[in-house]
């Protein structure tokens, strides 16, 4: 399982960090070696903040804890990495909230020539 935390660091300092939201991306165990399927859950605090511990929400998620839920199927885990998985998790859960952002492609094989990772 991957856990993604979004924290606010006042003035860029980790002291006093505030958890704003977090997500889990869990392997469903239904894929094979090359392709994986995952369940995605996005959590954000309510008006009173998070009322249960992160560990409790991950181990025993309740409907009230989960802000958005989605699924990723046929993810090429040997060809792509965790940032690609996170991208697909966001597409599966919040893309409809952001219709201005065009995503006009189908998930499939990665590009034939990789992008230069050294470019800032």
C-alpha atoms as an extended CHARMM CRD file, in Angstrom:
* protein
*
       120  EXT
         1         1  UNK       CA              0.0000000000        0.0000000000        0.0000000000  PROA      1               0.0000000000
         2         2  UNK       CA              1.1570000000        3.4990000000       -0.7870000000  PROA      2               0.0000000000
         3         3  UNK       CA              0.2150000000        6.3160000000        1.5600000000  PROA      3               0.0000000000
         4         4  UNK       CA              0.4340000000        9.8890000000        0.2790000000  PROA      4               0.0000000000
         5         5  UNK       CA              0.3310000000       12.6910000000        2.8420000000  PROA      5               0.0000000000
         6         6  UNK       CA             -0.3750000000       16.3450000000        2.1080000000  PROA      6               0.0000000000
         7         7  UNK       CA              0.9720000000       18.5190000000        4.8950000000  PROA      7               0.0000000000
         8         8  UNK       CA              1.1260000000       22.2560000000        5.3910000000  PROA      8               0.0000000000
         9         9  UNK       CA              4.4850000000       23.3680000000        6.8130000000  PROA      9               0.0000000000
        10        10  UNK       CA              4.1880000000       26.8660000000        8.2900000000  PROA      10              0.0000000000
        11        11  UNK       CA              6.9220000000       29.0670000000        6.8040000000  PROA      11              0.0000000000
        12        12  UNK       CA              8.4720000000       25.9560000000        5.1910000000  PROA      12              0.0000000000
        13        13  UNK       CA              9.3280000000       24.4550000000        8.5750000000  PROA      13              0.0000000000
        14        14  UNK       CA              8.3780000000       20.8600000000        9.5070000000  PROA      14              0.0000000000
        15        15  UNK       CA              7.7650000000       21.8970000000       13.1140000000  PROA      15              0.0000000000
        16        16  UNK       CA              4.0470000000       22.4090000000       13.5080000000  PROA      16              0.0000000000
        17        17  UNK       CA              3.2230000000       20.5010000000       10.3140000000  PROA      17              0.0000000000
        18        18  UNK       CA             -0.5150000000       20.1270000000        9.7610000000  PROA      18              0.0000000000
        19        19  UNK       CA             -1.9820000000       17.1420000000        7.9410000000  PROA      19              0.0000000000
        20        20  UNK       CA             -4.3990000000       18.5180000000        5.3570000000  PROA      20              0.0000000000
        21        21  UNK       CA             -5.2710000000       15.2660000000        3.5650000000  PROA      21              0.0000000000
        22        22  UNK       CA             -3.9240000000       11.8420000000        2.7210000000  PROA      22              0.0000000000
        23        23  UNK       CA             -4.5460000000        9.0790000000        0.2260000000  PROA      23              0.0000000000
        24        24  UNK       CA             -4.0730000000        5.3370000000        0.0830000000  PROA      24              0.0000000000
        25        25  UNK       CA             -3.4010000000        3.3010000000       -3.0290000000  PROA      25              0.0000000000
        26        26  UNK       CA             -3.7760000000       -0.3860000000       -2.2190000000  PROA      26              0.0000000000
        27        27  UNK       CA             -3.0310000000       -3.3460000000       -4.4690000000  PROA      27              0.0000000000
        28        28  UNK       CA             -6.1760000000       -5.4190000000       -4.9890000000  PROA      28              0.0000000000
        29        29  UNK       CA             -4.1570000000       -8.5570000000       -5.7020000000  PROA      29              0.0000000000
        30        30  UNK       CA             -6.1620000000       -9.2400000000       -8.8520000000  PROA      30              0.0000000000
        31        31  UNK       CA             -3.4950000000       -8.3370000000      -11.3860000000  PROA      31              0.0000000000
        32        32  UNK       CA             -0.4610000000      -10.2360000000      -12.4940000000  PROA      32              0.0000000000
        33        33  UNK       CA              3.2540000000       -9.5280000000      -12.3940000000  PROA      33              0.0000000000
        34        34  UNK       CA              3.1100000000       -6.8990000000      -15.1420000000  PROA      34              0.0000000000
        35        35  UNK       CA             -0.3330000000       -5.3420000000      -14.6460000000  PROA      35              0.0000000000
        36        36  UNK       CA             -1.8170000000       -4.3710000000      -11.3140000000  PROA      36              0.0000000000
        37        37  UNK       CA             -5.2050000000       -3.2310000000      -10.0630000000  PROA      37              0.0000000000
        38        38  UNK       CA             -5.5330000000       -0.8150000000       -7.1600000000  PROA      38              0.0000000000
        39        39  UNK       CA             -8.2070000000        0.7310000000       -4.9450000000  PROA      39              0.0000000000
        40        40  UNK       CA             -7.7440000000        4.4240000000       -4.2080000000  PROA      40              0.0000000000
        41        41  UNK       CA             -9.1240000000        6.2930000000       -1.2240000000  PROA      41              0.0000000000
        42        42  UNK       CA             -8.7590000000       10.0090000000       -0.5900000000  PROA      42              0.0000000000
        43        43  UNK       CA             -9.2340000000       11.2440000000        2.9610000000  PROA      43              0.0000000000
        44        44  UNK       CA             -9.6630000000       14.8170000000        4.1340000000  PROA      44              0.0000000000
        45        45  UNK       CA            -10.6690000000       16.1860000000        7.5120000000  PROA      45              0.0000000000
        46        46  UNK       CA            -14.1490000000       17.3380000000        8.2980000000  PROA      46              0.0000000000
        47        47  UNK       CA            -15.0240000000       20.5510000000       10.1200000000  PROA      47              0.0000000000
        48        48  UNK       CA            -13.7080000000       19.0550000000       13.3600000000  PROA      48              0.0000000000
        49        49  UNK       CA            -10.5080000000       17.7490000000       11.7400000000  PROA      49              0.0000000000
        50        50  UNK       CA             -9.6640000000       14.0670000000       11.5440000000  PROA      50              0.0000000000
        51        51  UNK       CA            -11.6660000000       12.3210000000       14.2590000000  PROA      51              0.0000000000
        52        52  UNK       CA             -9.8170000000        8.9940000000       14.0450000000  PROA      52              0.0000000000
        53        53  UNK       CA             -6.1520000000        8.1370000000       13.7120000000  PROA      53              0.0000000000
        54        54  UNK       CA             -4.6700000000        7.5960000000       10.2690000000  PROA      54              0.0000000000
        55        55  UNK       CA             -3.9250000000        3.9950000000       11.2150000000  PROA      55              0.0000000000
        56        56  UNK       CA             -7.5840000000        3.4000000000       12.1270000000  PROA      56              0.0000000000
        57        57  UNK       CA             -8.8100000000        4.9940000000        8.9100000000  PROA      57              0.0000000000
        58        58  UNK       CA             -6.4290000000        2.8970000000        6.8030000000  PROA      58              0.0000000000
        59        59  UNK       CA             -7.0760000000       -0.4250000000        8.5470000000  PROA      59              0.0000000000
        60        60  UNK       CA            -10.8370000000        0.0590000000        8.9500000000  PROA      60              0.0000000000
        61        61  UNK       CA            -12.0120000000        2.7690000000        6.5270000000  PROA      61              0.0000000000
        62        62  UNK       CA            -15.5020000000        4.0660000000        7.1190000000  PROA      62              0.0000000000
        63        63  UNK       CA            -17.6760000000        5.8680000000        4.6200000000  PROA      63              0.0000000000
        64        64  UNK       CA            -17.4690000000        9.0270000000        6.7000000000  PROA      64              0.0000000000
        65        65  UNK       CA            -13.6430000000        8.9390000000        6.5540000000  PROA      65              0.0000000000
        66        66  UNK       CA            -13.4130000000        8.5770000000        2.7780000000  PROA      66              0.0000000000
        67        67  UNK       CA            -13.7880000000       11.7290000000        0.6810000000  PROA      67              0.0000000000
        68        68  UNK       CA            -13.3510000000       10.0510000000       -2.7360000000  PROA      68              0.0000000000
        69        69  UNK       CA            -12.8760000000        6.4540000000       -3.8360000000  PROA      69              0.0000000000
        70        70  UNK       CA            -11.7580000000        5.0370000000       -7.1710000000  PROA      70              0.0000000000
        71        71  UNK       CA            -10.0630000000        2.1370000000       -8.8730000000  PROA      71              0.0000000000
        72        72  UNK       CA             -7.1290000000        1.7330000000      -11.2500000000  PROA      72              0.0000000000
        73        73  UNK       CA             -7.0720000000       -1.3310000000      -13.5020000000  PROA      73              0.0000000000
        74        74  UNK       CA             -4.3210000000       -2.7280000000      -15.7180000000  PROA      74              0.0000000000
        75        75  UNK       CA             -1.5620000000       -0.4430000000      -14.4020000000  PROA      75              0.0000000000
        76        76  UNK       CA              1.7530000000       -1.4210000000      -16.0770000000  PROA      76              0.0000000000
        77        77  UNK       CA              3.7460000000       -1.6100000000      -12.8600000000  PROA      77              0.0000000000
        78        78  UNK       CA              6.9980000000       -2.7790000000      -14.4490000000  PROA      78              0.0000000000
        79        79  UNK       CA              7.0530000000        0.0610000000      -16.9850000000  PROA      79              0.0000000000
        80        80  UNK       CA              5.7590000000        2.9520000000      -14.8680000000  PROA      80              0.0000000000
        81        81  UNK       CA              6.4900000000        4.2040000000      -11.3560000000  PROA      81              0.0000000000
        82        82  UNK       CA              4.7960000000        5.5920000000       -8.2730000000  PROA      82              0.0000000000
        83        83  UNK       CA              4.2640000000        9.0960000000       -9.6920000000  PROA      83              0.0000000000
        84        84  UNK       CA              2.3990000000        7.5720000000      -12.6350000000  PROA      84              0.0000000000
        85        85  UNK       CA              0.3050000000        5.5230000000      -10.2260000000  PROA      85              0.0000000000
        86        86  UNK       CA             -0.4790000000        8.6480000000       -8.1880000000  PROA      86              0.0000000000
        87        87  UNK       CA             -1.4560000000       10.5120000000      -11.3650000000  PROA      87              0.0000000000
        88        88  UNK       CA             -3.8670000000        7.7520000000      -12.3110000000  PROA      88              0.0000000000
        89        89  UNK       CA             -5.2210000000        7.6900000000       -8.7620000000  PROA      89              0.0000000000
        90        90  UNK       CA             -6.0680000000       11.3860000000       -9.0480000000  PROA      90              0.0000000000
        91        91  UNK       CA             -7.6360000000       10.9060000000      -12.4830000000  PROA      91              0.0000000000
        92        92  UNK       CA             -9.7580000000        8.0640000000      -11.0610000000  PROA      92              0.0000000000
        93        93  UNK       CA            -10.9850000000       10.1780000000       -8.1460000000  PROA      93              0.0000000000
        94        94  UNK       CA            -10.9730000000       13.9240000000       -8.8220000000  PROA      94              0.0000000000
        95        95  UNK       CA            -10.6240000000       14.5430000000      -12.5480000000  PROA      95              0.0000000000
        96        96  UNK       CA            -14.3440000000       15.2610000000      -12.9420000000  PROA      96              0.0000000000
        97        97  UNK       CA            -13.9500000000       18.1180000000      -10.4320000000  PROA      97              0.0000000000
        98        98  UNK       CA            -11.3930000000       19.6860000000      -12.7910000000  PROA      98              0.0000000000
        99        99  UNK       CA            -13.0310000000       19.5780000000      -16.2390000000  PROA      99              0.0000000000
       100       100  UNK       CA            -10.9110000000       22.4800000000      -17.5270000000  PROA      100             0.0000000000
       101       101  UNK       CA             -7.8200000000       20.2690000000      -17.4430000000  PROA      101             0.0000000000
       102       102  UNK       CA             -7.8540000000       18.3290000000      -20.7200000000  PROA      102             0.0000000000
       103       103  UNK       CA             -6.8000000000       14.7210000000      -20.4890000000  PROA      103             0.0000000000
       104       104  UNK       CA             -7.3130000000       13.4670000000      -24.0140000000  PROA      104             0.0000000000
       105       105  UNK       CA             -5.5570000000       10.1420000000      -24.0310000000  PROA      105             0.0000000000
       106       106  UNK       CA             -6.1670000000        6.5380000000      -23.2030000000  PROA      106             0.0000000000
       107       107  UNK       CA             -4.0740000000        4.7360000000      -20.6380000000  PROA      107             0.0000000000
       108       108  UNK       CA             -1.9900000000        2.0550000000      -22.2650000000  PROA      108             0.0000000000
       109       109  UNK       CA              1.6050000000        1.4530000000      -23.1160000000  PROA      109             0.0000000000
       110       110  UNK       CA              4.1540000000        4.0690000000      -21.9930000000  PROA      110             0.0000000000
       111       111  UNK       CA              5.6890000000        6.3150000000      -24.6760000000  PROA      111             0.0000000000
       112       112  UNK       CA              8.2920000000        4.6580000000      -26.8870000000  PROA      112             0.0000000000
       113       113  UNK       CA             10.9580000000        7.2380000000      -26.0830000000  PROA      113             0.0000000000
       114       114  UNK       CA             11.2030000000        8.2860000000      -22.4340000000  PROA      114             0.0000000000
       115       115  UNK       CA             11.2920000000       11.9380000000      -21.4630000000  PROA      115             0.0000000000
       116       116  UNK       CA             14.6560000000       13.1860000000      -20.2250000000  PROA      116             0.0000000000
       117       117  UNK       CA             14.3550000000       12.9870000000      -16.4280000000  PROA      117             0.0000000000
       118       118  UNK       CA             17.2210000000       15.4750000000      -15.9610000000  PROA      118             0.0000000000
       119       119  UNK       CA             15.2250000000       18.4100000000      -17.3260000000  PROA      119             0.0000000000
       120       120  UNK       CA             13.9170000000       20.6000000000      -14.4650000000  PROA      120             0.0000000000
